[in-house]
Every structure is written in structure tokens, then in C-alpha cells.
Amino acid sequence: MVNPFKKYRIDLLFIVCFAGLIAIVLASTVWISYVISSRELAENTSYYQKRLLEELNNEITGRMTSIEQVSLTTSRDSDLLTLMSGKEDAFSRYRRSMGIQQALAHLTYSIPQIQAIDLYMDRPEWGDSQSYIHFHSLKEAEDHSWYKALEKNDFAWSEEHSISTIQGEASVLSFSRKIYYNTRYMGILVIHVKADWVRSMLEGYSPDSNRIMLDSDGRELLSVGKSMSEAGLSEQVDRFVGESGVFRLHTQPQGIDSLVVYSKLADSNWMLVEITPWAQITSGSLKLAVAIVSIGLGALLLAFLLTFWLSRQFMKPIAQLVKAMKTYAVGEQKTELVSDYSNEFGVLFAGYRKLNERIEALYASLARRYEEQRKAEIEALQANINPHFLYNTLDQLNWIAIAEGQDKMSRILELMGQMFRIGLSHGESFITIGEELKHMECYLEIQQLRWEEGLEYEIQVPPSLLKLYIPKMTLQPFVENSIIHGFNLRNSGTIVIQAAEAGDQIRITIMDNGSGLAEKNAGTPNRRKGGYGLRNVKERYSAYFGKDFSITLDNQEQGGAIVEIVFPRLEAAPGKSE
Amino acid sequence: MMKWKRLQIVAVLLVATLLLAACGGGKGDNAGAKPSDNSSASNSASEKVKLRVMWWGSQPRHEATLKALELYTEKNPHVTFEPEYSGMDGYLDKLSTQAAAHNEPDIFQMDPGWISDWTSRNQLEELGSKIKLDEITPSLLPIGEKDGKQFAVPLGSVAFGMIYDKAALEKLGVTPPQDGWTWDDFFALAEEVKPKLAKDQYFTLDYAGNYFMFSAFHYAKGKDVLITDDGKFNIDEAAFLEWTKKFEQLRNEGLVPPADLNASDKEMDPTADLLVNGKVLFRYSFSNNYTTWDSMKEGAYDLVTMPRAEEAGGWLKPSMFLSLSPNSKHKEEAAKFIDWFVNDPEAGAILGTARGVPANAKIAESLIPNLPEGEKVGMKLIDATTPDGQTFTTGPEGWVNFIDKDWPLVRDELSFGRTTPEKAYESLKKASQEYEQ
């Protein structure tokens, strides 16, 4: 697992952290406020709904009771009982039935909530199908939906059902009561109450509510809005425990959450149930949550801008530093860092500057060391061909030769001594061209002594050049080359040495009339070019002048080899410090 | 735990405060806008109005009236109706009960006979100033007037005559009656059909104690009204005895239904009307009701004038009136509707002659030439009655119960054979003393 703080960009980290924090705070705030406020709202709602239902229940109980009392009074009416007993003759019976019909009709006229009144009895006669009062045969009662409730009781309210009237179908609740005279069961009085009236009571002043009216047995009589089965309450009847209460209903297929409040008064036959969609209760909480979310989103945006700005401010010096580091090269123009930071960035910048300075210093010392090392190498190379001890040995040999009378040998040894002397030159790397030529002449004289005759040489150097400097022992190897290789197997040869100034350069040519560089094409070039002496010269020149020199070997057209050495004009020997 | 709860509440409160600050502006705007909306609505002419309208009648009249209400709502969408309609039985009881509770409908149909009582109790709103009356047939207006003010608007005029089962008479091989026939013809016809009647078939209803039929007989005998306009009992004993004895004879001969069957008759009830059931051949009818019977058994019936004697038996009368409740909360709109109902040609076309020949002369004029066949029969009765028909009178104030309570008792006693014609006359005369001033 990689530490993200090591992997990702700082501004990104800033934003993610801030946004994450705010999101967490926001989410928990929204959740907590939603939960608490919806719980409070649900509690409040159910409390007030319970109170309201109790009041409605009171009112409905009162009104329904008055209907029950009307029914009771009517059922005790002696005219009615006389009619139903059927003991009279036809005329009295007719007159009485007219009277009763009128009396009952007056009930419907003066109590507009009563839709109609039915009387079930033996020998129902002289009814009027267009009237509000109907007489029916007792047998017909069994066909009606309210009859079932009456089987076990002397009186009962029916569920909502519809009856036909002259003005079409009408929805009613019916209160039916068995009529007894002494102990004789004589018939049933059914008062049909307009369902809309009960419904408007149930509705109260809240037309959008969903309320259901049950009787004490849990039978649904009437509903405003959804009925029990529509609301998915039919199987939940056993949850109506005690006089009143609240529970939350979750209907499975539709997935609707609702709050169910129910209330039953101790002295009432009715239980009222109110169903409120959970979404309606918590709509306030939802609004709250939405508002918090929008505030949170605003805060998130602000935090985003703030972190963006912050990270920009923090990243700017770092970016500057990174850029400076990327473009850094020793000795080149340096990118200047702004100098007004005095905090951690200032320290960082100062550290970087100090580091740079140290790098520069280290680099300079490294260059110096390298120079010293090179010089040491050159000196070691010179020491290879300049063995000091030979000089002393030669001196002793000279003395031996003189003592032996060997003049020729003595002269050779003398010349060798001179050569060594020049070769040593107190350890100087550069000597004058004059000395160099002298050194060469010594060598040539030794060769002349060996040859006795035939070897000629010519030095054509303007005197102005003699004072100029040249790396020592650079000419002798070429001359030696001409004699050993060019004049091999010959008994005569001429060497011409020329020097000239060309601008700020000195050109020295060494020409011979020997066999030339015949071997060049025969595949053994190393013999002449790569011979120890020549290579030594080239390496030294390279060390002194870098690329600022040239040494070329070639054949002349008229025969013999030509060596051309070009190197910078040196008025003085180059200092050791360089 | 408590601390945490408190913290939560504080957090919620904080957020809520923020929200309130944010939402406050919007809510304030709404609150400001609402009252102005309400006030403008209450001032505008299109305020929603629901008018209760109540009438009695038969099915065709209900249908025509409901159609007219529908058309009015279509034209005036802010006005809707709560119709209450029924048959004639119990109508006055219901209306009186509601009026006693000041809960009567805004607009209700009135019988000419009730108007004087209602105006004297100040239960009708003055209408003359609210409604255009210049197209109304002038002879129909006086009944709705009191002290020179119009309290009820006449809807139409009808003739009082008889309806008979033409198809049944033809089947029995009896010549149907002609307009202008006499009471002698009537009773002779009864004797003529007597042997031909099937079991459970009768000539006519037991009209022995029927106020209207006896009135017609009384008029025909030249004995004028049963109660004088100044409130005096005016039944001619001889005429009463002749009438009731004739019916006693019919009853004994089985030409009128036995009492319990007779009592079960409900005029124009498809199941309980004895004419519709084919149990009786004749019964009285107003000209406008022909279409109702015709709709129950098409082409079977015909109308004929009320039998006459020295004078004509039938009469023309304003069928019914519309009145406005003084307790109505929408008198202006209700009066507008009544005006439309009476004077608008479109309304007239829908309503036809359901309440008799329209009281609006112009509408009647345009309607009569194009009447459908069924309604022409009613027109024929009106034309036959017009030349020498009796002058209709509503009778004096305060006698409604004499007609509605005392007469029915005598009617039933006669029908059930509980009294004799002489005793019946005595009891009527005795009862009338309560009403005489």
C-alpha cells in the first residue's frame, strides 16, 4: 500500500481531503437532522392526530348516537308497534300505515342526514317506491349486507353500501334495529344515514386526509381516502392494541411507508384510523435535508476554491524550485529564486542556494585536481625518456674513453651528455626552439660520427624563432626516424629542418630524401607512426595543446618523407599554474 | 447520552436557523399574496355558487329538468346545482319541514294552491323586480302575486281531464268517450263495460272521497267552488250525496277496486299505478302528464275532457310555479337562473311541455307547431277545455289541511266502507268549521 501523500499531487490531496471532510460532516449533519426532525415530526403528527381523532370520534359518536336514539324512539312508538302486530282491520291498518309513513318521512325531512328509512315486517302494504319510506317483507332482510351484523345483536351499524332512491343510487350507512313487542320479534327498522355526511364528519377540516372508521369489532364501516384493503391494513388489524396508538406501516408490494394512528374512546363504538404517508410527514425533514445539502454543496464549492487557491500558493515556490533544479547546469546562467520568502520556503530556497554554491566550489576544486593529475602524468611520461642517472653514467664513460684515447667515443659521449642535459632542462616541459634544435643537432652529429660521411643536414630557422618555446624533445624522434628507417641500407642522406611563423602558429617541417613511408601501404604503419618516440610526442602535444596542434607524416613527390608539426606560438614557457 | 442528544438538537437548531433565514423571504411573499387572491375572488362575478333546486314530478320531467340544469352550468360554469326531486307525495311536507328549519332549497317548485299560505308566512322572496315577466301569459300571473308583487313565477298551464286505456276499451269492444261527454255518459259507460271486465279489472278508481274529482262534479252541477274565496264551506249536500252514492254503487258492483288495492295506487309509478297495471280503465289526469303515461305504455292511452253536466267539469290552471327562498345566500344568481329557466328559448326547447304549455307566450308559440305526437294529445285536451272550462281558483288561505288531511280521511272511510255518504258529508262539514273564520 502506497502512502497517497507520497504519490499524488499536493493540490489534489488538499482538495480530496477538504472535500472528504466536508462531505462527511455534511452527510452526518443531513442524516442526523433528517432522522431527528422526522422522528419529532412523526411524534408531533401522531400526537395531534390522536387528539384530533379523539375529537372526531367524540363528534361522530354524538351524532351517531342521536341517530341510534331516533331509531330507539321510533321502535318504541306505539303506532308502529300496533301496525306491526297486524291485529287491526284493514282500514285502521291502512290509516295507521299512512300515518307511520308520514311520521317516518318527517324524520327524513327534519333530519336531512337520514337518506331513507326501511321497515321490514310481516304483510308490508301500501308502500311507495318513490317515497323515502319503504315497507318490506321480513324475508327480504336476509338479502341485505347489513343483516349479517344484526344476527348476533339487536341493533348494529352496517358498512357503507348503496341503496337505490328516486334520485339514483345513494351511498349510506345503515343502522338497523330489531323491533320487539313484549317478547315477540316483529321486524326490523333500518335507518339509512347518508354516507357523505359521516364522511364529511370523518374528514373534518382536512380534505386530503386518509381516515377509516371501524366499529368495535374492527369491521370497516367507511373510509375517507383509501380503504383498509387499499391501504394494506387488512392483515394488520391485530396491531390495533389498546385504546389508541401509533405504528409505522410498510406495505410490501408498493413499498409505501405510512404512519398509522388509531384511536378508540372508552365509551365509543368507533375506532378511527388515520393513515398518513410517511413521505408527507417527513417532507419537512426532506426540505431541511435538501437545504442542508445545498448549503453543504456551496461550502464544498468554496472549500474547493479555497483549497485550490491554497495549494496554488503552496505549490508556486515548490514549482519554482523544481524548475530551477531542472534547468540547473554547472557554470551556466542560474535561474534566480525569489528572495522574499522568510518561512519554510525561504529556508528551503536558502538551502538550495547554499547547495549550489557548494556544488560550484566542489566542481572548481575537482577541475584543479584534474589539472594537477594531468601534469603529474606528463611528468611521469617525460621521466620515461629522461633517465637522469644516464647523464652521470655517460660522464663517467666519457672519462673512460678519454683515458683510453678513444676520441670519437669521447665526442659521442660528450654530445650525448649535452643531449641529456637539454633533455633534463631542470625538469621544464617547454624549452626554447634554439635549445631544441641544439638537442637535435647533437643527435645528428652522433649519427654523422657513426656514418663518417654521407649524412648531411640543413637547419633553416629564422633567428627570431629561436627564442620561442616548444615542448622539449619533440624534433629528435622524427630525425631519428628518418635516419633509422628512411636511410636504412643507404650510405647517404640529407635532412632539412625548416621553421616558420604562420600567424600565431609555428610550423616546423622535417624533410628527408630517404625511402619514404614505404611501409605505410605494407600494413605495418605502427612501426613509424606508432613507434614509441612518435607516440610519446603526440601524447605530450595532445596533453599541452588539446586539439590545437597537428603532426602529419607524408611522402614527398620527389621522394623521401616529410613531417610537419604545427603548434601555437609560445613567447614564454606556459606556467605551471595553468 | 443526554449530552449527545443535546448536541444533536443544537446542531439541528443551528441548521434550522440558517434555513429559516434562507426561506423566510419566500414565505413572506406567499403570505402576502393570499389575502388579495381571496378578496378578488369574492368580488368577481365568477364566484362558485351551488344552488339547491327542488321539484316534484315524474321521470320525464326529472330528466328534462336535469338536462336544463346541465345546460345552465355549461353556460355559467360558476353555477352548479344540487337537485332534489321526488314524486308529489310528501313533497309539501318535506318542503315545509325544511322551510321551518330555514333550510329550504334556494329555488323550489310550488303548487298554485300553496302560494297564498307561503306568502302570508313570508316564506317566498319577491321576484317581480328580479325577473323579466313581460313575455309571460298575463292570465297566469295573478296567483303568484300578493299586494301587487310577484312572489312566484308560473311555469305553464294545464288542463284537468281524464286519461283512459284506449287499447283496453277497444279490446272490450266499447266506443271510447268523446270530448264534451257528460257524467251520465261516464256512469253509463261503467255499466256498459261491467260485464266485459276481466277479474281484477275495474272501470275507474274509487273517487268517492277525491277532492279534485268531486270538485269537477260539483262544478259540472253548477254548484261552484267547494270552499268560497272568503273561506266558507260551500259543498252542495245533494251533489255530494249523488256523487258518493254513485260510487258506492260502483264499489258494490266491483267497478272500482277494493279499498286496499285502491289504496296501493300510486299515480305514475310504473309498478303501482293501477292504470299502468291494466287494473283500471279511467283515471283523472292533467294534460301535461300524458307523456309520462305514454312513456310507460306507448300509444295505449288517450285523454278526454272531464265529464260535464249543466256546466263543464274541467278547467285550465297554472300548472306550477317557481319560487325563491328568502333564506337563500345566492338570491341574485338564483333569480338569474329562474329568469333563464322561464324566458330562455333554449331552456324552453329542452323543457317542452313537461310543466304544461310554457307560461312564456313566445316560447309556447314557437313550441306548439313543432310538438312531438305525444305532447299534441295534451294540447288537444287544453283546446277542448278552453272554450267553457271552469275558472281555476286556489281557494282561500289556510284551508290546505282541509284538503290534505280531512278529505283523505273521508276518502279512506268511504273507500273502506267505514262510513255512509250522509255521515261523510256531516264529518266534512264539521271539520270545515275549524277553518272557517
Boltz contact constraints between the chains, C-beta under 6 A:
constraints:
  - contact:
      token1: [A, 32]
      token2: [B, 8]
      max_distance: 6.0
  - contact:
      token1: [A, 33]
      token2: [B, 12]
      max_distance: 6.0
  - contact:
      token1: [A, 33]
      token2: [B, 15]
      max_distance: 6.0
  - contact:
      token1: [A, 36]
      token2: [B, 8]
      max_distance: 6.0
  - contact:
      token1: [A, 36]
      token2: [B, 12]
      max_distance: 6.0
  - contact:
      token1: [A, 90]
      token2: [B, 260]
      max_distance: 6.0
  - contact:
      token1: [A, 91]
      token2: [B, 416]
      max_distance: 6.0
  - contact:
      token1: [A, 91]
      token2: [B, 418]
      max_distance: 6.0
  - contact:
      token1: [A, 94]
      token2: [B, 263]
      max_distance: 6.0
  - contact:
      token1: [A, 105]
      token2: [B, 90]
      max_distance: 6.0
  - contact:
      token1: [A, 109]
      token2: [B, 94]
      max_distance: 6.0
  - contact:
      token1: [A, 109]
      token2: [B, 97]
      max_distance: 6.0
  - contact:
      token1: [A, 110]
      token2: [B, 97]
      max_distance: 6.0
  - contact:
      token1: [A, 126]
      token2: [B, 263]
      max_distance: 6.0
  - contact:
      token1: [A, 126]
      token2: [B, 264]
      max_distance: 6.0
  - contact:
      token1: [A, 128]
      token2: [B, 89]
      max_distance: 6.0
  - contact:
      token1: [A, 128]
      token2: [B, 266]
      max_distance: 6.0
  - contact:
      token1: [A, 129]
      token2: [B, 269]
      max_distance: 6.0
  - contact:
      token1: [A, 130]
      token2: [B, 87]
      max_distance: 6.0
  - contact:
      token1: [A, 130]
      token2: [B, 269]
      max_distance: 6.0
  - contact:
      token1: [A, 131]
      token2: [B, 90]
      max_distance: 6.0
  - contact:
      token1: [A, 166]
      token2: [B, 86]
      max_distance: 6.0
  - contact:
      token1: [A, 291]
      token2: [B, 19]
      max_distance: 6.0
  - contact:
      token1: [A, 292]
      token2: [B, 15]
      max_distance: 6.0
